Amino acid sequence: MSHYPNDTDYHRPVMLQQCLEALDLQPGGRYVDVTFGGGGHSARILERLGPEGHLYSFDQDADAEQEAAKLARPQFTFIRSNFRQLHQELLRHNALPVDGLLADLGVSSHQFDTPERGFSTRFDGPLDMRMNPDGDDASAADIINEYPEAELHRIFGMYGEVTNARTLAATVAAARRGQSITTIAALKKAIAPVTPRGKENKYLAQVFQALRIEANDEMAALREMLEQTAQVLRPGGRLVVMSYHSLEDRLVKNFIAKGKFFGEVEKDLFGRTNVPFEALTRKPVEADAEEIALNSRARSVKLRVAIKN
Protein backbone atom coordinates (compact mmCIF):
# COMPACT_ATOMS: atom_id res chain seq x y z
CA MET A 1 0.00 0.00 0.00
CA SER A 2 1.34 3.38 -0.96
CA HIS A 3 2.10 5.90 1.76
CA TYR A 4 -0.40 8.15 -0.03
CA PRO A 5 -3.98 6.96 -0.35
CA ASN A 6 -4.28 9.49 -3.19
CA ASP A 7 -1.84 7.49 -5.31
CA THR A 8 -3.77 4.29 -5.64
CA ASP A 9 -7.41 4.19 -4.66
CA TYR A 10 -8.27 7.58 -6.07
CA HIS A 11 -5.90 9.02 -8.61
CA ARG A 12 -2.39 7.92 -9.42
CA PRO A 13 -0.67 11.14 -10.47
CA VAL A 14 0.73 10.93 -13.99
CA MET A 15 4.32 12.08 -14.63
CA LEU A 16 4.60 13.34 -11.09
CA GLN A 17 8.37 13.95 -10.99
CA GLN A 18 8.38 15.75 -14.33
CA CYS A 19 5.53 18.02 -13.20
CA LEU A 20 7.20 18.93 -9.92
CA GLU A 21 10.48 19.74 -11.69
CA ALA A 22 8.71 21.73 -14.40
CA LEU A 23 6.97 23.91 -11.79
CA ASP A 24 10.40 24.86 -10.35
CA LEU A 25 8.84 24.81 -6.88
CA GLN A 26 10.12 27.32 -4.32
CA PRO A 27 9.21 26.83 -0.62
CA GLY A 28 7.74 30.34 -0.37
CA GLY A 29 6.02 30.32 -3.76
CA ARG A 30 2.36 30.57 -4.67
CA TYR A 31 1.04 27.80 -6.92
CA VAL A 32 -2.20 26.69 -8.56
CA ASP A 33 -3.33 23.18 -9.40
CA VAL A 34 -6.35 23.85 -11.62
CA THR A 35 -7.33 20.14 -11.73
CA PHE A 36 -7.23 18.74 -8.18
CA GLY A 37 -8.86 15.39 -9.09
CA GLY A 38 -7.69 12.89 -6.49
CA GLY A 39 -5.11 15.29 -5.11
CA GLY A 40 -2.03 13.29 -6.11
CA HIS A 41 -0.17 16.27 -7.55
CA SER A 42 -1.47 18.72 -4.94
CA ALA A 43 -0.29 16.51 -2.05
CA ARG A 44 3.28 16.49 -3.39
CA ILE A 45 3.35 20.21 -4.14
CA LEU A 46 2.27 20.89 -0.55
CA GLU A 47 5.11 18.71 0.77
CA ARG A 48 7.60 21.08 -0.82
CA LEU A 49 6.10 24.33 0.42
CA GLY A 50 7.30 26.13 3.53
CA PRO A 51 5.14 28.16 5.93
CA GLU A 52 5.20 31.13 3.52
CA GLY A 53 4.15 29.10 0.47
CA HIS A 54 0.57 28.49 -0.66
CA LEU A 55 -1.29 26.16 -3.02
CA TYR A 56 -4.71 26.91 -4.50
CA SER A 57 -6.44 23.88 -6.04
CA PHE A 58 -9.53 23.99 -8.26
CA ASP A 59 -12.10 21.28 -8.91
CA GLN A 60 -15.85 21.37 -9.49
CA ASP A 61 -16.37 17.80 -8.28
CA ALA A 62 -17.89 17.12 -4.82
CA ASP A 63 -15.78 13.95 -4.45
CA ALA A 64 -12.64 16.01 -5.06
CA GLU A 65 -13.74 18.44 -2.36
CA GLN A 66 -13.99 15.57 0.14
CA GLU A 67 -10.55 14.34 -0.88
CA ALA A 68 -9.14 17.87 -0.49
CA ALA A 69 -10.31 17.98 3.14
CA LYS A 70 -7.63 15.34 3.91
CA LEU A 71 -4.92 17.81 2.89
CA ALA A 72 -6.18 20.62 5.15
CA ARG A 73 -3.40 22.95 6.39
CA PRO A 74 -2.79 26.72 6.44
CA GLN A 75 -0.83 26.60 3.16
CA PHE A 76 -3.72 25.04 1.21
CA THR A 77 -6.95 26.48 -0.22
CA PHE A 78 -9.42 24.32 -2.15
CA ILE A 79 -11.65 26.22 -4.57
CA ARG A 80 -14.81 24.35 -5.66
CA SER A 81 -15.09 25.87 -9.08
CA ASN A 82 -14.52 25.21 -12.78
CA PHE A 83 -11.07 26.42 -13.83
CA ARG A 84 -12.86 28.81 -16.20
CA GLN A 85 -13.16 31.04 -13.11
CA LEU A 86 -9.38 31.00 -12.58
CA HIS A 87 -8.66 34.74 -12.57
CA GLN A 88 -11.85 35.71 -10.76
CA GLU A 89 -11.32 33.16 -7.96
CA LEU A 90 -7.62 33.94 -7.44
CA LEU A 91 -8.48 37.63 -7.32
CA ARG A 92 -11.17 36.88 -4.73
CA HIS A 93 -8.60 35.01 -2.62
CA ASN A 94 -6.06 37.83 -2.99
CA ALA A 95 -3.69 35.30 -4.57
CA LEU A 96 -2.31 37.13 -7.62
CA PRO A 97 0.17 36.77 -9.20
CA VAL A 98 1.19 33.11 -8.90
CA ASP A 99 4.59 31.46 -9.49
CA GLY A 100 3.39 28.31 -11.22
CA LEU A 101 0.26 26.66 -12.57
CA LEU A 102 -0.34 22.95 -13.20
CA ALA A 103 -3.18 21.56 -15.34
CA ASP A 104 -3.63 17.80 -15.65
CA LEU A 105 -6.41 17.57 -18.23
CA GLY A 106 -7.17 13.87 -17.70
CA VAL A 107 -10.32 12.56 -16.04
CA SER A 108 -9.39 11.23 -12.59
CA SER A 109 -9.27 7.45 -12.33
CA HIS A 110 -11.80 7.72 -9.48
CA GLN A 111 -14.35 9.24 -11.87
CA PHE A 112 -13.73 6.43 -14.35
CA ASP A 113 -14.12 3.83 -11.61
CA THR A 114 -17.46 5.12 -10.28
CA PRO A 115 -20.16 3.43 -12.43
CA GLU A 116 -22.90 5.96 -11.66
CA ARG A 117 -20.81 8.80 -13.11
CA GLY A 118 -21.10 7.16 -16.55
CA PHE A 119 -17.51 7.90 -17.68
CA SER A 120 -16.37 4.34 -18.23
CA THR A 121 -17.30 1.83 -20.91
CA ARG A 122 -16.48 -0.99 -18.45
CA PHE A 123 -19.64 -0.69 -16.34
CA ASP A 124 -23.29 -0.16 -16.95
CA GLY A 125 -24.70 2.99 -15.43
CA PRO A 126 -26.53 6.17 -16.39
CA LEU A 127 -25.19 8.12 -19.37
CA ASP A 128 -24.08 11.16 -17.38
CA MET A 129 -20.37 12.12 -17.79
CA ARG A 130 -20.70 15.58 -16.26
CA MET A 131 -17.71 16.65 -14.13
CA ASN A 132 -20.20 18.50 -11.96
CA PRO A 133 -23.29 16.27 -11.79
CA ASP A 134 -25.08 18.91 -9.67
CA GLY A 135 -24.84 21.47 -12.50
CA ASP A 136 -27.40 22.16 -15.20
CA ASP A 137 -25.19 21.24 -18.18
CA ALA A 138 -26.49 18.67 -20.65
CA SER A 139 -25.61 15.09 -19.68
CA ALA A 140 -24.36 12.52 -22.21
CA ALA A 141 -27.93 11.12 -22.31
CA ASP A 142 -29.29 14.57 -23.23
CA ILE A 143 -26.74 14.82 -26.05
CA ILE A 144 -27.50 11.32 -27.39
CA ASN A 145 -31.28 11.79 -27.28
CA GLU A 146 -31.73 15.46 -28.16
CA TYR A 147 -28.90 16.65 -30.42
CA PRO A 148 -29.71 16.82 -34.14
CA GLU A 149 -28.03 14.09 -36.17
CA ALA A 150 -25.71 16.64 -37.86
CA GLU A 151 -24.48 17.84 -34.44
CA LEU A 152 -23.80 14.26 -33.34
CA HIS A 153 -21.83 13.74 -36.55
CA ARG A 154 -19.77 16.85 -35.75
CA ILE A 155 -18.91 15.91 -32.15
CA PHE A 156 -18.14 12.25 -32.92
CA GLY A 157 -15.85 13.32 -35.75
CA MET A 158 -14.22 16.30 -34.10
CA TYR A 159 -13.98 15.30 -30.43
CA GLY A 160 -13.83 11.52 -30.78
CA GLU A 161 -11.93 11.41 -34.07
CA VAL A 162 -14.28 8.53 -34.93
CA THR A 163 -13.71 7.40 -38.55
CA ASN A 164 -17.34 6.47 -39.29
CA ALA A 165 -18.82 9.47 -37.46
CA ARG A 166 -21.59 10.08 -40.01
CA THR A 167 -22.80 6.45 -39.92
CA LEU A 168 -22.54 6.42 -36.13
CA ALA A 169 -24.68 9.58 -35.85
CA ALA A 170 -27.29 8.09 -38.21
CA THR A 171 -27.34 4.85 -36.17
CA VAL A 172 -27.89 6.75 -32.90
CA ALA A 173 -30.62 8.89 -34.48
CA ALA A 174 -32.43 5.77 -35.72
CA ALA A 175 -32.08 3.90 -32.40
CA ARG A 176 -33.47 6.75 -30.29
CA ARG A 177 -36.66 6.97 -32.36
CA GLY A 178 -37.87 3.79 -30.68
CA GLN A 179 -37.00 4.77 -27.10
CA SER A 180 -34.65 7.03 -25.16
CA ILE A 181 -31.07 5.80 -24.72
CA THR A 182 -30.29 6.53 -21.07
CA THR A 183 -27.72 3.90 -19.99
CA ILE A 184 -24.25 2.86 -21.09
CA ALA A 185 -25.52 -0.64 -21.94
CA ALA A 186 -28.31 0.79 -24.12
CA LEU A 187 -25.85 3.01 -26.01
CA LYS A 188 -23.40 0.13 -26.58
CA LYS A 189 -26.26 -2.02 -27.86
CA ALA A 190 -27.57 0.75 -30.14
CA ILE A 191 -24.18 1.32 -31.78
CA ALA A 192 -23.08 -2.36 -31.84
CA PRO A 193 -23.87 -2.68 -35.59
CA VAL A 194 -21.31 0.04 -36.47
CA THR A 195 -18.69 -0.80 -33.81
CA PRO A 196 -15.62 -2.31 -35.53
CA ARG A 197 -15.04 -5.96 -34.57
CA GLY A 198 -11.86 -6.55 -32.63
CA LYS A 199 -11.51 -2.81 -31.90
CA GLU A 200 -14.53 -2.40 -29.64
CA ASN A 201 -12.66 -0.94 -26.64
CA LYS A 202 -10.79 1.70 -28.61
CA TYR A 203 -13.91 2.67 -30.57
CA LEU A 204 -16.11 2.98 -27.47
CA ALA A 205 -13.39 5.02 -25.74
CA GLN A 206 -13.46 7.47 -28.69
CA VAL A 207 -17.27 7.71 -28.60
CA PHE A 208 -17.24 8.28 -24.83
CA GLN A 209 -14.47 10.86 -25.13
CA ALA A 210 -16.56 12.81 -27.64
CA LEU A 211 -19.62 12.79 -25.36
CA ARG A 212 -17.58 13.75 -22.29
CA ILE A 213 -15.91 16.69 -24.06
CA GLU A 214 -19.28 17.97 -25.27
CA ALA A 215 -21.08 17.44 -21.94
CA ASN A 216 -18.44 19.46 -20.10
CA ASP A 217 -17.74 22.03 -22.84
CA GLU A 218 -14.10 21.03 -22.33
CA MET A 219 -12.53 22.71 -25.36
CA ALA A 220 -14.05 26.13 -24.64
CA ALA A 221 -13.22 25.79 -20.93
CA LEU A 222 -9.60 24.93 -21.78
CA ARG A 223 -9.25 27.91 -24.11
CA GLU A 224 -10.69 30.27 -21.47
CA MET A 225 -8.42 28.87 -18.75
CA LEU A 226 -5.28 29.10 -20.90
CA GLU A 227 -6.01 32.71 -21.83
CA GLN A 228 -6.27 33.54 -18.13
CA THR A 229 -2.90 31.92 -17.32
CA ALA A 230 -1.22 34.87 -19.00
CA GLN A 231 -3.01 37.16 -16.52
CA VAL A 232 -2.39 35.19 -13.35
CA LEU A 233 1.27 34.12 -13.71
CA ARG A 234 4.06 36.49 -12.78
CA PRO A 235 6.86 37.09 -15.32
CA GLY A 236 9.14 34.05 -15.02
CA GLY A 237 6.27 31.93 -13.68
CA ARG A 238 5.78 28.41 -15.02
CA LEU A 239 2.86 26.97 -16.98
CA VAL A 240 2.74 23.15 -16.90
CA VAL A 241 0.01 21.37 -18.88
CA MET A 242 -0.65 17.66 -19.44
CA SER A 243 -2.94 16.76 -22.35
CA TYR A 244 -4.41 13.36 -23.16
CA HIS A 245 -5.58 13.74 -26.75
CA SER A 246 -4.47 15.62 -29.85
CA LEU A 247 -7.23 18.26 -29.72
CA GLU A 248 -6.15 19.45 -26.27
CA ASP A 249 -2.46 19.24 -27.10
CA ARG A 250 -2.94 21.31 -30.26
CA LEU A 251 -4.68 24.09 -28.30
CA VAL A 252 -1.94 24.11 -25.65
CA LYS A 253 0.85 24.04 -28.25
CA ASN A 254 -0.68 26.90 -30.29
CA PHE A 255 -1.35 29.02 -27.22
CA ILE A 256 2.23 28.66 -25.94
CA ALA A 257 3.72 29.35 -29.38
CA LYS A 258 1.44 32.17 -30.52
CA GLY A 259 -0.58 33.41 -27.56
CA LYS A 260 -3.70 32.42 -29.52
CA PHE A 261 -5.39 29.25 -30.76
CA PHE A 262 -5.90 29.93 -34.45
CA GLY A 263 -4.13 31.96 -37.12
CA GLU A 264 -0.64 33.37 -37.17
CA VAL A 265 1.40 35.17 -34.52
CA GLU A 266 0.78 38.91 -34.48
CA LYS A 267 3.84 41.13 -35.03
CA ASP A 268 4.42 44.80 -34.35
CA LEU A 269 5.72 47.36 -36.90
CA PHE A 270 9.28 46.16 -36.32
CA GLY A 271 8.40 42.51 -36.95
CA ARG A 272 8.69 41.59 -33.27
CA THR A 273 6.26 39.06 -31.86
CA ASN A 274 4.48 39.77 -28.63
CA VAL A 275 3.63 36.37 -27.16
CA PRO A 276 2.94 35.85 -23.44
CA PHE A 277 4.94 32.62 -23.09
CA GLU A 278 8.17 31.00 -24.16
CA ALA A 279 8.14 27.22 -24.56
CA LEU A 280 10.64 25.33 -22.41
CA THR A 281 9.77 22.06 -24.17
CA ARG A 282 10.17 22.18 -27.96
CA LYS A 283 8.54 18.77 -28.20
CA PRO A 284 6.08 17.53 -25.59
CA VAL A 285 7.53 15.34 -22.84
CA GLU A 286 6.06 11.82 -22.81
CA ALA A 287 5.95 9.15 -20.11
CA ASP A 288 8.62 6.44 -20.15
CA ALA A 289 7.90 2.73 -20.61
CA GLU A 290 8.23 2.06 -16.88
CA GLU A 291 5.49 4.54 -15.98
CA ILE A 292 3.22 3.35 -18.79
CA ALA A 293 3.59 -0.22 -17.44
CA LEU A 294 2.42 1.00 -14.01
CA ASN A 295 -0.30 3.31 -15.28
CA SER A 296 -1.82 2.78 -18.71
CA ARG A 297 -3.35 6.29 -18.65
CA ALA A 298 0.16 7.69 -19.03
CA ARG A 299 0.42 6.23 -22.54
CA SER A 300 -1.29 9.13 -24.28
CA VAL A 301 -0.06 12.00 -22.09
CA LYS A 302 1.85 14.96 -23.52
CA LEU A 303 3.45 17.40 -21.10
CA ARG A 304 4.24 20.96 -22.21
CA VAL A 305 6.06 23.55 -20.11
CA ALA A 306 6.33 27.28 -20.71
CA ILE A 307 7.67 30.30 -18.90
CA LYS A 308 5.78 33.61 -18.69
CA ASN A 309 7.49 36.49 -20.51
N, C-alpha and C positions, 0 to 999 in steps of 0.2 A: 504493500500500500504506500502510495506516495505521501510524503510529508504534507503535501497540499491537497486537500480534498478537491480544490478547484481543477487540479490537473487531470483527474481521471473521471470521477462520476459526473462532472458537469461540463467542463470545456478544457480540453488539452490545448494549451496555447501553441499556436503554430509559429515556427521560426523565432522562438523566444529570444535566444541569445542575439540573433541578428537585429531584432527590433530594439533590444536594450542598448546595444552598441550604437545603432543608427540614431537613437534619441540623444546620445551624448549626455547622459544624465549627470546633473550636478546636484549635490546634496541639498543646496538651498534653492533649487530651481522650481519653476511652476510649470506643471505638465497637464495635458488633457488626453484622456483615453476616450475617444468619441463612441466607442463600441465596447462597452463593459462586458457584455455576454456573461460568461461564467466567472469572470474576474481573474483569469489566469495571468494576463499581462499586467493588470492593475496591481495585483498582489506583489509581483516582483518589482514593479516601479516603486511601490511604497517602501519596500525593503531598503531601497537605495537612497531614500530621502532622509535628510536630517530634520531637526525640529523646525527649521526655517522653510523647508520645502513644502510643496502642496500638490496634490493630484486631484483633478476634477474629472469624474467619469460620467459619461452619458449613456443612458439606455432607456427605451420606452417600455420595456418588458417588466411586468410585475415580478416574475421569477428572478430576474436580474437584480431587482431592488432588494429582494430577500437575501440573495447571495451577497450583495454589497454590505448588508448589515454586519456580516461576519468580519469585515475589514475595518470596522469603525475605529477611528482614531482622529486626533486633532488635525492631522495632515491630509485628511481625506474628505472630499465632498462628493456625494452621489447626486446626480441631477437626473430625475425621471423625465426625460424629454427626448424627442427626436433630434438627431444632430443637425437638423435644419435650423434649429434655434441656437446654434453654437454661439454666435456673437452676442445675441440678446441675453442669453443665460450667463455667459461669462461676465458681461457688463453688469448684470444684476448682482452677481456675486463679487463684484469689485476685483476681478481676477485678470484684468488685461494689463499688459500683454503677457503671453505665455512663451516659455522657452522651447517647448516641443509638443508635437501633437501626433498621436498614434491613431490610425484607423485600420481595424481588421474587418474587412467587408464581408467575411464569411458568416453564415448562419451558425449559431453556437450548436455544438453537438447535442446539448440538452434539448434544444428546440426540435432537432431532428428525431430525438429519441422519445419524445412525448407524443403518443399517437393522436391525442385529441387536438393537437395544434395543426395536424394535417400537412406537415412539411415533408414527411418521408413516404416514399413509395413502398416501404417495407411493411407497413401496418395498414389496417383499415382504420378509418376514422372520418370525421367530418372534413369536407374540403374547405379549410379555413385559410391557413398560411399567412395570416396577418401578424406582423411583429408585435402589434399592440391590439390584442383581441377585444379590448374594451372600447376601441375607437370606432368611428362610423365609416371607415374606409370599406370599399367593396371587398368581400371575401373571394377566395378562388371559386366558390360555388356561384356567387353572383356573376362573376366574369364568364364562367362556363355556360350559365343558363340565360344570361341577359345580353351579352355583347353581340352585336351584329356579326355575321359570319366573316365579313371583310376585316373587322377589327381583330377577331380571333386569328385570322390568317396573318395579319401584321405582327401580333405579339408572339405567335409561335415561331415565325420566321426571324424576327428581329431579336427577341430576347432569349429564345430557346435555340436559335440557329438549327431548327428542325428542317430537314431536307424536303419532306413532303408536307410542308405547312398548309398549303392550299387544300389538299386532300383531307388532312387532319381536321381543319376547320369545318369542311363540308360534312365530315363524319360526325363531329360533335353536334353540329346544327341539326342533322337528321335525327340523331339519337335523342336529343332533348325535346323533340316534338312529341314523343310518346309520353315522357314523364321527366320531371326535374332530376338532374344529376347532382346529388348532394354529398356523396361519400367517395372516398378514394377507390373503393372496390367498384362502384358503379362507373366511375370515369375509366378505370382500367378496362372494364368489360366493354364499355362503349367504343373505346379506341383500339381494342384488340385486333380488329380486322386490318388496321393500317400500321400496327406495330411490327417493325421488322423482326423476323424470327432470328433467334440467336443473339439479338442485340437489344433485348427487351429492357434491361436495366439502364443502359446508356440512354435509350430513347425516352423512357419514362422520366429519367433525371432531367433531360432537356425540356420536356413538357412541363414538369413541375417547376423548373427554374423560371420558365417564361411566366407562369401563373404567379409565382412568388414575387417576381420583379414588378409585375403589373399591379398586384394587390397592394404592394407597399410603396408604389411610385418610386422605386429605388434609384432609377437613373436621374430623375429630376432632383431627388433628395441629395444624391451624391454631387451633382453639379453645384447645387446651392451651398453645400457644406464646403466643397473645395474652394469656391469663390471667397467664402468667409475666412478661410485659413490665412489668406493674404492680409486680412484685417487684424487677426488675433495674434499672430506670431510676431515676436520682436525681430528686428534685423539680426541675422545670424541664427535665428531659431530653426529648429528642424521639423520637417514634415515627413512622416513615415507612413506609407500606405500599402496595405496588402490587398491585392485583388484576386478573385477566384475565377473570373472568366474574361474573355477578350474584350467584351463591351466595356466593363469597368476599367480594365487596364488601359484601353485606348483613351478613355476620358482623362484618367490620371496622367498618362504620358503626355497628352496634348496640353493639359493645363500646366504641367511643370515646364514644358518646353516653350509654350507660347503665351501663357497667362489667359488662355481662352480654349474653348473646346472645338471650334470649327474655324476654318479659314486660316489665313496666314498671319504671321506675327506683325504687329503694327510697328512702324519705324517713324522716328522724328525726321525733321528736315535734314539732319546730318547723317541719316541712315543708321542711327543707333536704335537698338531695340530697348523697349522698356518692359521687361518681364519681371514679375514679382519673385520668381524663384530661379535658383540655379540647380540643375540636377547633379547629385553626387553619385548616382548610379547611371552610367550610360545605357547599360542593358539592365533589365530587372534581375534582381537576385532571386534564385530559385532554391528550394529545399534540396538537401543532399539525399542520397539513396537511403542512408541510415534513418533519417527522420521520416521519409516516406514509408519505410517498412514499419515504423512505429505508429504512424498516423496517416492513413490513406488520404485524408483531406488536404495534406500538404502537397499532394502531387500537382495540383493545378495552380498553386499559389505563386504570385509574382509580387515581389517587394520592391517598391521604388522609394528613394530617399532624396529629399531636396533641402536646400538651405535658403532661408528668406533673405533676399537682397536688401 
